[in-house]
Amino acid sequence: MKYVEVVAGAGSSDTISAIAEKVQAQDFRLGVVGEDGMQQMRLLVADDKIQWVLDALQNVLGAQPSARILVLAVEASLPRPEEKEGKQEDSTTQAREALYEEVEKNTRLDLNFLVLVMLSTIVAAIGLIENNVAIVIGAMVIAPLLGPNLALSLGTALGDFPLVRKSVKTFLAGILLAVVLSVGLGVFWPSDLLSDELMSRTEVGMDSIVLALASGAAAALSLTTGLSSVLVGVMVAVALLPPAATLGIMLGQGNMSLAIGAGLLLAVNIVCVNLASKIVFLLKGVYPRTWLEKEKAKRAMVVYVLGWVVTLAVLIIVIFARRSL
């Protein structure tokens, strides 16, 4: 359940009341009309109806620049509403606006993001070099590259190209920083770097593709359902950060053959994570509000999915060609 609070002109109260009636809101309240003609209205709405309500309210209040819509989480509602027989509600999909707020804040290319990338890269690189799985898992938990990847998929799903550009810039900056730091470790590390953890990130196969697809799908699913993203962040880090660190370490060591293997694994995982998360957003019905925005997002989605599919096909061909050499 969500409490939707609307502050709008008093003349909109009948229309908003009709919206509340149409979605069978559990409660609808009208506040006192203020001296400025604005009135507070509240609707208690089921989770599966929240997106429709928000879209309808934005259509109604679009001509009121001073109007506000707030969505408040409800911890509990007593007495519990009776469920209608045979009706199953999909109450696990967050509103589009909530998804956007959650994702956008994780695409900011600021000092916090760069520090997280530095810390997770150092931890991951040392864990890989020392062949210590526990240390590598520590780097996975930080998972700073989760936000930009999900933002890229969500941005194309919504046709929000500024968000797409912002997420690409942040993600590329994070990958570049991780590789550069790892190159430094590879150059100055005093011993040979041939641990099992490192070697496992220089080989790529169909199992790696399946892992990355599962990681991307799980990440997007956790976001749309509002579940904790900690474990999903671990999965995404498995698919992205360790290969990036391995790529830098091998470049620092001057081992181009192993560096190419790590780079190929990183490329495959980036493609799979984004492709899978995009498909999940489509299946969960994440789309823009207006018809024009939907058409733009549809075109962007076609280009986006086809681009990733073609890229993945090319990478698979390269993988098999490299194995046959």
Secondary structure as the mmCIF struct_conf table of DSSP 4:
data_model
#
loop_
_struct_conf.conf_type_id
_struct_conf.id
_struct_conf.beg_label_comp_id
_struct_conf.beg_label_asym_id
_struct_conf.beg_label_seq_id
_struct_conf.end_label_comp_id
_struct_conf.end_label_asym_id
_struct_conf.end_label_seq_id
STRN STRN1 LYS A 2 GLY A 9
HELX_RH_3T_P HELX_RH_3T_P1 ALA A 10 SER A 12
HELX_RH_AL_P HELX_RH_AL_P1 SER A 13 LYS A 22
TURN_TY1_P TURN_TY1_P1 VAL A 23 GLN A 24
BEND BEND1 GLN A 26 GLN A 26
STRN STRN2 ASP A 27 VAL A 33
HELX_LH_PP_P HELX_LH_PP_P1 GLY A 34 GLY A 34
TURN_TY1_P TURN_TY1_P2 GLU A 35 ASP A 36
BEND BEND2 GLY A 37 GLY A 37
STRN STRN3 MET A 38 VAL A 45
HELX_RH_3T_P HELX_RH_3T_P2 ASP A 47 LYS A 49
HELX_RH_AL_P HELX_RH_AL_P2 ILE A 50 VAL A 60
BEND BEND3 LEU A 61 LEU A 61
TURN_TY1_P TURN_TY1_P3 GLY A 62 ALA A 63
TURN_TY1_P TURN_TY1_P4 PRO A 65 SER A 66
STRN STRN4 ARG A 68 ALA A 73
BEND BEND4 GLU A 75 GLU A 75
BEND BEND5 LEU A 78 PRO A 79
HELX_LH_PP_P HELX_LH_PP_P2 ARG A 80 LYS A 84
TURN_TY1_P TURN_TY1_P5 GLU A 85 GLY A 86
TURN_TY1_P TURN_TY1_P6 SER A 91 THR A 92
HELX_LH_PP_P HELX_LH_PP_P3 THR A 93 ALA A 95
HELX_RH_AL_P HELX_RH_AL_P3 ARG A 96 GLU A 104
HELX_RH_3T_P HELX_RH_3T_P3 LYS A 105 THR A 107
BEND BEND6 ASP A 110 ASP A 110
HELX_RH_AL_P HELX_RH_AL_P4 LEU A 111 ILE A 129
TURN_TY1_P TURN_TY1_P7 GLU A 130 ASN A 131
HELX_RH_AL_P HELX_RH_AL_P5 VAL A 133 ILE A 142
TURN_TY1_P TURN_TY1_P8 PRO A 144 LEU A 145
HELX_RH_AL_P HELX_RH_AL_P6 LEU A 146 LEU A 158
TURN_TY1_P TURN_TY1_P9 GLY A 159 GLY A 159
HELX_RH_AL_P HELX_RH_AL_P7 PHE A 161 PHE A 188
BEND BEND7 PRO A 190 SER A 191
HELX_RH_AL_P HELX_RH_AL_P8 ASP A 196 SER A 200
TURN_TY1_P TURN_TY1_P10 ARG A 201 THR A 202
HELX_RH_AL_P HELX_RH_AL_P9 MET A 206 THR A 225
TURN_TY1_P TURN_TY1_P11 GLY A 226 GLY A 226
HELX_RH_AL_P HELX_RH_AL_P10 VAL A 230 GLN A 253
TURN_TY1_P TURN_TY1_P12 GLY A 254 GLY A 254
HELX_RH_AL_P HELX_RH_AL_P11 MET A 256 LEU A 283
TURN_TY1_P TURN_TY1_P13 LYS A 284 GLY A 285
BEND BEND8 ARG A 289 THR A 290
HELX_RH_AL_P HELX_RH_AL_P12 TRP A 291 SER A 324
#
